[in-house]
């Protein structure tokens, strides 16, 4: 029996043909290429094997770069419980290569080998040929097909036991062997996969924002799972092989840190195969996690958004840029979406992404609402004509109804539709519910968001804002601080921390927090923040400084900010006069409806009149 039939390595038994290791804690599965590397090291135990030799013998002269070898060595060390600093198995020889230092003993013929994997997916033979090519479009398409990497993660062996009932999963950013697979593409694919998973109501999928921090992490899988509060974790890697894609992936039961399976797939790269595999991904997740897909969800699963892979590549790249939320990246994203539409005018997702980019440019103050939001509405409606159940398009319509039309009922309907189609759009619906007066509903949705995106600064900010509205300043303070720890320059998080401290009576700390908010504030927010700083100084007994700030606020036309400053000074009539002449945005509306700082005004009929005007402003009451 040769080494391919199996061998002992200290406390481990290696089964190369099944890509399995058996040890003290049971069986684990490893990547097939990593297994090839281990077998080659075992065949040359005690000898130094160079990277060039791995390239010739394991990758069959395919030039994959040093990252491929490094990834395999790292994966082997992780599974074997080895450390580079004090190796028991694999030793690094600087500038030369690697050496297997553990003794190797072949299996006796009488020893049983591991059972054959019942999977039906094709896998490359160990050490077999794996030619690579690098044309620009095919590389970009490969990265797009990277979301299929997780198909390997999710291609469940029907002969294995059913998955546990906990339907929570974190998909870690995946590795890639080819240096041509650039990170923006990989990030975009990761986001695309999570978006598709989020379309299944039964699943709780951790957001890309929260898993991104684990890209280069060495934390054990159970620790990552505990931090994200999930039952399953998936990881994998992708590479291009000629005109095919090769997918190496594994699904891990986080509680036991055992691999449900690990497989390698090679398929011809065509549009039909790409989207068919994506449909299989969702079906297999639902089966593994005991989730039920409705007929509508199943129909969305099998939808082919475009047959033009170049257009798909442009949308993925654009979505990655859009997520960064800077003016330049949002504008570049919009340009990419337009190029995708030029390639495929029936590509509904591209129309919806363009509408989203236009809406966000207005929301962040980089475009005029009167000019841009009508275009966003038109593009969203075009998307819905092509794909009536596209959640992003419904979301954009809801935001336009909310911020441009001030039509609360229409906004709630559109955002509710988006939320029903995908949990990715929970935040917008929660915020509109708070604006409309449904604080309990908004809080429930926002807490759900925090479960999916515990490391997202904006989600923690939202929960801080609504918790303060719900008269829970302690909870508000906790999440405001978490938001600004995650994003130190997040001005609104600093402001909310100051407001929570102000309500708790910690006036000096409140002043410090609001001053920090001012340090990071945008030009359009400075006046409002000064109003809160004036209130904090007033409550701290620093009346002269508070009046100085109030006067600078009075020079503007911001009645809301002046009202907050006057209220802090105890000038209730002046506060009511100022608040009554303001036009209110969504954040200010929530403050007026609920914020405990405004309690001294709530029994005054003039304040109740302001609330009635608010309802009319948002289309929630007759004029």
C-alpha positions in Angstrom: 0.0 0.0 0.0 1.4 3.4 -1.0 1.0 6.7 0.9 -2.1 7.5 -1.1 -3.9 4.6 0.6 -3.2 6.2 4.0 -0.5 6.7 6.7 0.0 7.6 10.3 1.4 11.0 11.4 1.9 11.1 15.1 -1.6 11.0 16.6 -3.3 11.5 13.2 -4.3 9.0 10.6 -4.3 10.5 7.1 -6.7 9.3 4.4 -5.6 11.1 1.2 -8.2 9.6 -1.1 -11.0 10.9 1.1 -9.3 14.2 2.0 -9.7 13.2 5.7 -7.7 13.2 8.9 -8.7 11.0 11.8 -7.4 12.0 15.3 -8.2 12.2 19.0 -11.2 14.4 18.4 -12.7 12.5 15.5 -12.5 13.2 11.8 -11.9 16.4 9.9 -11.9 17.2 6.2 -9.3 19.2 4.5 -8.9 20.9 1.1 -7.8 18.4 -1.6 -4.9 20.5 -2.7 -3.7 20.8 0.9 -3.9 17.1 1.1 -1.8 16.8 -2.1 0.8 19.0 -0.4 0.7 16.8 2.8 1.2 13.6 0.8 4.1 15.1 -1.1 5.7 16.2 2.2 5.2 12.7 3.7 6.8 11.1 0.6 9.8 13.3 1.3 9.7 13.3 5.1 12.7 14.9 6.6 13.7 16.6 3.3 13.3 20.3 2.5 10.7 20.8 -0.3 10.9 24.1 -2.1 8.0 26.1 -3.5 9.3 25.4 -7.0 9.2 21.7 -6.3 5.6 22.0 -5.1 4.8 23.9 -8.2 6.3 21.2 -10.5 5.0 18.2 -8.6 1.7 19.2 -7.0 0.4 21.9 -9.4 1.9 20.2 -12.5 3.8 23.2 -13.6 0.8 25.5 -13.2 2.1 28.9 -12.0 -0.2 29.7 -9.0 2.1 32.0 -7.0 3.4 31.7 -3.5 0.0 32.4 -2.0 -1.3 29.0 -3.0 1.5 27.1 -1.2 1.3 29.4 1.8 -2.5 28.8 2.0 -2.1 25.0 1.9 0.6 25.0 4.6 -1.5 27.3 6.8 -4.5 25.1 6.3 -2.5 21.9 7.2 -1.1 23.5 10.4 -4.6 24.7 11.5 -6.1 21.2 11.1 -3.2 19.4 12.6 -3.0 21.8 15.6 0.6 22.8 14.6 2.4 26.1 15.1 5.1 27.6 12.8 7.0 28.9 15.9 7.3 25.5 17.5 6.5 22.9 14.8 5.5 19.3 15.6 4.6 18.5 12.0 5.7 21.1 9.3 8.8 23.2 9.7 9.5 26.4 7.7 13.0 26.6 6.4 13.6 30.3 5.7 14.3 31.1 2.0 14.3 27.4 1.1 10.9 25.7 1.7 9.2 23.4 4.1 10.0 20.1 5.8 7.8 17.4 7.4 9.5 16.7 10.8 6.9 14.2 12.2 7.6 10.5 11.6 5.5 8.9 8.8 4.2 5.3 9.0 2.2 3.7 6.2 -1.1 2.0 7.1 -0.9 -1.8 7.4 -2.9 -3.6 4.8 -5.1 -4.9 7.6 -6.1 -1.5 8.8 -9.4 -0.1 7.5 -9.4 3.0 5.4 -12.0 5.7 5.6 -15.2 5.3 3.7 -15.7 6.8 0.3 -17.4 10.1 0.2 -20.9 9.7 -1.3 -20.8 13.1 -3.1 -21.4 13.2 -6.8 -19.4 16.4 -7.6 -16.4 16.0 -9.8 -13.0 16.5 -8.0 -9.6 17.0 -9.5 -7.2 14.1 -9.0 -4.3 14.7 -6.6 -1.4 16.1 -8.5 -3.3 16.1 -11.8 -3.0 18.8 -14.4 -4.5 22.1 -13.7 -3.7 24.6 -16.4 -4.4 28.3 -15.8 -5.2 31.1 -18.2 -5.5 34.8 -17.5 -7.6 36.7 -20.0 -9.1 39.8 -18.4 -12.8 39.1 -18.8 -12.5 35.5 -17.8 -10.6 36.5 -14.7 -13.4 38.9 -13.8 -16.0 36.3 -14.5 -14.1 33.8 -12.4 -14.3 36.2 -9.5 -18.0 36.6 -10.1 -18.3 32.9 -10.1 -16.5 33.1 -6.7 -19.9 33.2 -5.1 -20.1 29.7 -6.3 -17.1 29.0 -4.1 -19.7 28.7 -1.4 -21.6 26.3 -3.5 -19.0 23.8 -2.4 -19.6 25.0 1.2 -23.3 24.4 0.8 -23.4 21.3 -1.5 -24.7 19.0 1.2 -24.1 15.3 1.2 -27.7 13.8 1.3 -26.3 10.8 3.1 -25.1 12.8 6.0 -27.2 13.5 9.1 -29.6 16.4 9.0 -28.2 19.7 10.1 -29.0 21.1 13.5 -32.1 23.1 13.9 -30.3 26.4 14.6 -30.7 28.2 11.2 -27.8 30.7 11.7 -24.7 30.9 9.5 -21.6 33.0 8.9 -19.9 32.9 5.6 -16.3 34.0 6.0 -14.5 35.9 3.3 -13.0 33.2 1.1 -9.4 32.8 -0.1 -8.2 32.7 -3.7 -5.1 31.1 -5.2 -4.7 33.3 -8.3 -3.1 36.7 -7.8 -5.3 38.0 -10.5 -8.4 37.6 -8.4 -8.5 41.1 -6.9 -10.0 41.8 -3.5 -12.7 44.2 -4.7 -14.2 41.4 -6.8 -13.9 38.9 -4.0 -15.6 41.3 -1.6 -18.4 42.0 -4.1 -19.0 38.3 -4.5 -19.1 37.7 -0.8 -21.8 40.5 -0.5 -23.7 39.0 -3.4 -23.8 35.6 -1.8 -25.0 37.0 1.5 -27.7 38.9 -0.3 -29.0 35.8 -1.9 -29.0 33.9 1.4 -30.8 36.8 3.1 -33.7 36.3 0.7 -34.7 33.2 2.6 -36.9 34.2 5.5 -36.1 31.1 7.6 -32.3 31.8 7.7 -30.4 34.1 9.9 -27.3 35.2 7.9 -24.6 37.3 9.4 -23.9 40.4 7.4 -20.8 41.1 5.3 -19.9 44.0 7.6 -19.6 41.7 10.6 -17.7 38.8 9.0 -15.2 41.0 7.1 -13.2 41.4 10.3 -12.3 37.7 10.1 -10.7 37.9 6.7 -7.1 37.4 8.0 -8.1 36.1 11.5 -6.4 33.2 13.1 -9.2 32.8 15.7 -10.6 29.3 16.0 -13.9 28.7 14.3 -15.8 28.0 17.6 -14.6 31.4 18.9 -15.7 33.2 15.7 -19.1 31.4 15.9 -19.5 32.5 19.5 -18.7 36.1 18.7 -21.2 36.1 15.9 -23.7 33.8 17.7 -24.1 31.3 14.8 -24.3 27.5 14.6 -22.5 27.1 11.2 -19.4 28.6 9.6 -18.4 28.3 6.0 -15.0 28.9 4.4 -13.3 28.1 1.2 -11.1 29.0 -1.7 -11.3 29.5 -5.5 -9.0 29.3 -8.5 -9.3 29.3 -12.3 -8.4 26.2 -14.2 -8.4 26.9 -18.0 -11.9 27.7 -19.0 -13.2 26.1 -15.8 -13.5 27.1 -12.2 -12.3 25.0 -9.3 -14.0 25.3 -6.0 -12.5 24.0 -2.7 -14.8 24.4 0.3 -15.9 23.2 3.7 -18.8 23.5 6.0 -18.1 23.5 9.7 -20.3 22.7 12.6 -19.2 25.4 15.0 -20.2 23.8 18.2 -18.0 20.8 17.7 -15.5 22.4 15.3 -15.9 19.4 13.0 -16.2 19.4 9.2 -19.5 18.2 7.8 -17.7 17.9 4.4 -14.9 19.2 2.3 -15.0 18.9 -1.5 -13.5 20.2 -4.7 -15.6 21.0 -7.8 -14.5 21.8 -11.4 -17.1 22.9 -13.9 -17.1 24.7 -17.3 -17.5 28.4 -16.8 -20.8 29.3 -18.6 -23.6 31.6 -17.6 -26.0 28.7 -17.5 -23.7 26.8 -15.1 -23.0 29.8 -12.9 -26.6 30.7 -12.1 -27.7 27.0 -11.9 -25.1 26.4 -9.3 -26.3 29.5 -7.4 -29.8 28.0 -7.4 -28.3 24.8 -6.0 -26.6 26.8 -3.3 -29.8 28.1 -1.9 -31.6 24.8 -2.1 -28.8 23.0 -0.3 -28.7 25.6 2.4 -32.4 25.2 3.0 -32.0 21.4 3.2 -29.0 21.5 5.5 -30.5 24.1 7.9 -34.0 22.8 7.7 -35.3 26.0 6.2 -38.5 26.0 4.1 -38.6 28.0 0.9 -41.9 29.5 -0.2 -43.0 29.2 -3.8 -42.1 32.9 -4.3 -38.6 32.4 -2.7 -38.0 29.4 -4.9 -38.9 31.4 -8.0 -36.5 34.1 -7.0 -33.8 31.5 -6.4 -33.9 30.2 -10.0 -34.0 33.7 -11.6 -31.2 34.4 -14.0 -30.5 38.1 -13.7 -28.4 38.4 -16.9 -26.8 36.2 -19.5 -24.0 38.8 -19.9 -21.2 37.9 -17.5 -19.3 41.1 -18.3 -22.4 43.1 -17.2 -22.6 41.0 -14.1 -18.9 41.7 -13.3 -19.6 45.4 -13.6 -22.5 45.3 -11.2 -20.5 43.2 -8.6 -17.6 45.8 -8.8 -20.0 48.6 -8.5 -21.8 47.1 -5.5 -18.4 46.8 -3.8 -17.6 50.5 -4.4 -21.1 51.6 -3.4 -20.8 49.9 0.0 -17.9 52.2 0.9 -20.2 55.2 1.0 -17.7 57.9 -0.1 -18.6 60.4 -2.7 -16.0 59.2 -5.2 -16.8 55.5 -4.8 -20.5 56.1 -5.1 -20.1 58.1 -8.3 -17.7 55.4 -9.7 -20.3 52.8 -8.8 -23.0 54.6 -10.6 -20.8 54.8 -13.7 -20.2 51.0 -13.6 -24.0 50.4 -13.3 -24.6 52.5 -16.4 -22.0 50.5 -18.3 -23.7 47.3 -17.3 -27.1 48.6 -18.5 -25.4 49.5 -21.8 -24.4 45.9 -22.2 -27.8 44.5 -21.1 -30.7 46.9 -21.0 -32.9 44.1 -19.5 -30.6 43.7 -16.5 -33.0 44.6 -13.6 -30.4 44.5 -10.9 -28.2 47.0 -12.7 -31.2 49.5 -12.9 -31.9 48.9 -9.2 -28.2 49.4 -8.2 -28.1 52.6 -10.2 -31.2 53.9 -8.5 -29.7 53.0 -5.1 -26.5 54.9 -5.9 -28.4 57.9 -7.0 -30.5 57.8 -3.8 -27.4 57.5 -1.6 -25.7 60.4 -3.3 -28.6 62.5 -2.3 -28.8 61.0 1.2 -25.2 61.8 1.9 -25.5 65.4 0.6 -23.6 65.0 -2.7 -26.5 65.6 -5.1 -29.6 67.8 -5.1 -32.8 65.9 -4.2 -34.9 67.8 -6.7 -32.6 66.8 -9.5 -31.6 63.3 -8.6 -34.5 61.5 -6.8 -36.9 61.7 -9.7 -34.2 59.9 -11.8 -33.8 57.3 -9.0 -37.6 56.7 -8.9 -37.7 56.2 -12.7 -34.8 53.7 -12.6 -36.3 51.8 -9.7 -39.6 51.6 -11.6 -37.7 50.3 -14.7 -36.1 47.6 -12.5 -39.5 46.6 -11.2 -41.0 46.3 -14.6 -38.2 43.8 -15.4 -38.3 42.0 -12.1 -41.3 42.8 -9.9 -39.9 41.1 -6.8 -36.5 42.9 -6.7 -36.1 44.0 -3.1 -33.6 46.8 -3.8 -35.9 48.5 -6.2 -38.7 48.5 -3.7 -36.3 49.9 -1.1 -35.3 52.8 -3.4 -39.0 53.6 -4.0 -39.6 53.6 -0.3 -36.7 56.0 0.4 -37.9 58.3 -2.4 -41.4 58.3 -0.9 -39.9 59.0 2.5 -37.4 61.7 1.8 -38.7 63.4 -1.4 -42.5 62.9 -1.3 -42.8 62.8 2.5 -45.5 60.1 1.9 -45.3 58.0 5.0 -47.9 55.4 4.1 -46.4 54.8 0.6 -42.9 54.6 2.1 -44.0 52.0 4.7 -45.7 49.9 2.0 -42.6 49.9 -0.3 -40.1 49.4 2.5 -42.3 46.6 3.9 -42.3 44.9 0.6 -38.5 45.2 0.4 -38.2 43.7 3.9 -40.5 40.9 3.1 -38.3 40.0 0.1 -35.0 40.3 1.9 -33.9 40.9 5.4 -31.1 43.1 4.1 -33.6 46.0 4.0 -34.8 45.8 7.6 -33.1 49.0 8.6 -35.0 51.4 6.3 -38.3 49.9 7.4 -37.4 50.2 11.1 -36.5 53.8 10.7 -39.7 54.7 8.8 -41.8 52.9 11.4 -40.1 55.1 14.1 -40.8 58.2 12.1 -44.5 57.1 11.7 -44.9 56.5 15.5 -44.4 52.8 15.8 -41.4 52.7 18.1 -42.0 49.2 19.4 -42.0 47.8 15.8 -38.9 49.8 15.0 -37.1 48.5 18.0 -38.0 44.9 17.3 -36.7 45.2 13.7 -33.5 47.0 14.8 -32.7 44.3 17.4 -33.1 41.7 14.7 -30.7 43.8 12.6 -28.1 43.8 15.4 -28.2 39.9 15.5 -27.4 39.8 11.8 -24.8 42.7 11.9 -23.4 42.9 15.4 -20.2 44.7 14.1 -22.0 47.3 11.8 -21.6 50.8 13.2 -24.8 52.1 11.6 -26.9 49.3 13.0 -25.5 49.9 16.5 -26.2 53.6 16.0 -29.8 52.9 15.1 -30.3 50.8 18.2 -28.7 53.5 20.3 -31.0 56.1 18.8 -34.2 54.1 19.3 -33.2 52.9 22.7 -32.9 56.5 23.9 -36.2 57.2 22.3 -37.6 54.2 24.4 -36.1 55.8 27.6 -33.3 53.3 27.9 -30.3 55.6 28.1 -28.0 52.8 29.4 -28.7 50.6 26.4 -28.4 53.7 24.2 -25.0 54.5 25.7 -23.7 50.9 25.2 -24.6 50.8 21.5 -23.5 54.4 20.8 -20.1 53.6 22.3 -19.9 50.4 20.3 -20.7 52.2 17.1 -18.0 54.8 17.6 -15.5 52.2 18.7 -16.2 50.4 15.4 -16.0 53.6 13.5 -14.1 56.3 15.6 -15.0 59.1 13.2 -18.8 58.4 13.4 -20.1 61.8 14.4 -23.7 60.7 15.1 -22.5 57.9 17.4 -20.6 60.5 19.4 -23.7 62.7 19.5 -25.9 59.9 20.7 -23.4 59.1 23.5 -23.6 62.7 24.5 -27.4 62.7 24.5 -27.5 59.5 26.6 -25.1 61.0 29.1 -27.1 64.2 29.2 -30.3 62.3 30.0 -28.5 60.4 32.7 -27.2 63.7 34.3 -23.5 63.2 33.5 -23.2 66.7 32.1 -19.4 67.0 31.9 -19.0 63.7 30.1 -21.9 64.7 27.8 -20.0 67.9 26.9 -16.9 65.9 26.0 -18.9 63.5 23.8 -20.7 66.2 21.9 -17.5 68.2 21.4 -16.1 65.0 19.8 -19.1 64.8 17.6 -18.5 68.3 16.4 -14.9 67.4 15.6 -16.2 64.8 13.1 -19.4 66.5 12.0 -20.3 67.4 8.4 -21.0 71.0 7.5 -24.7 70.4 7.5 -24.7 68.9 11.0 -22.6 71.5 12.8 -25.5 73.8 13.8 -27.6 70.9 15.2 -24.7 69.6 17.2 -24.0 73.1 18.6 -27.6 73.2 19.8 -27.0 70.0 21.8 -23.7 71.3 23.1 -25.4 74.4 24.3 -28.0 72.3 26.1 -25.2 70.2 27.8 -23.3 73.3 29.0 -26.6 74.8 30.3 -27.4 71.7 32.3 -23.9 71.7 33.7 -24.5 75.2 35.0 -22.2 76.9 32.5 -24.9 79.3 31.4 -22.6 81.9 29.8 -21.0 79.4 27.5 -24.5 77.9 26.7 -25.8 81.3 25.7 -22.8 82.0 23.5 -23.5 78.7 21.6 -27.2 79.5 21.5 -26.5 82.8 19.8 -24.3 81.1 17.1 -27.2 78.8 16.5 -29.7 81.6 16.4 -27.8 83.1 13.5 -28.9 80.1 11.3 -32.4 79.2 10.2 -32.3 75.9 12.1 -35.2 76.1 14.5 -34.7 72.6 15.7 -31.1 73.3 16.9 -32.2 76.5 18.5 -35.1 74.9 20.2 -32.8 72.3 21.8 -30.4 75.0 23.0 -33.3 77.1 24.5 -34.8 74.1 26.1 -31.4 73.3 27.8 -31.4 76.9 29.1 -34.9 76.3 30.5 -36.5 78.8 28.1 -39.5 76.8 27.3 -41.5 79.4 25.3 -38.5 80.2 23.2 -37.9 76.5 22.6 -41.5 76.0 21.4 -41.3 79.0 19.1 -38.1 77.8 17.6 -39.2 74.1 17.2 -42.5 75.2 15.6 -40.9 77.0 12.7 -38.6 74.2 11.6 -38.9 71.7 8.7 -38.1 68.3 10.2 -36.0 65.5 8.8 -36.4 61.8 9.9 -33.9 62.0 12.8 -35.5 65.2 14.2 -38.9 63.7 13.9 -37.9 60.7 16.1 -36.4 63.1 18.6 -39.6 65.2 18.8 -41.8 62.2 19.1 -39.9 60.3 21.8 -36.7 61.9 23.2 -36.8 62.2 27.0 -34.9 65.5 26.9 -38.1 67.1 25.4 -40.3 65.9 28.3 -40.7 69.4 29.8 -42.6 70.4 26.6 -44.9 67.4 26.2 -47.8 68.7 28.3 -48.0 72.0 26.4 -50.7 72.2 23.7 -48.3 74.1 21.5 -46.0 71.1 21.5 -48.9 68.8 20.7 -49.7 71.0 17.7 -46.1 70.6 16.5 -46.6 66.8 16.6 -49.8 67.1 14.6 -47.9 69.1 12.0 -45.3 66.4 12.0 -47.9 63.8 11.1 -49.2 66.0 8.3 -45.6 66.6 7.1 -45.1 62.9 6.7 -48.5 62.3 5.1 -49.7 60.4 8.2 -52.7 62.7 8.9 -55.1 64.8 6.9 -54.0 68.3 6.1 
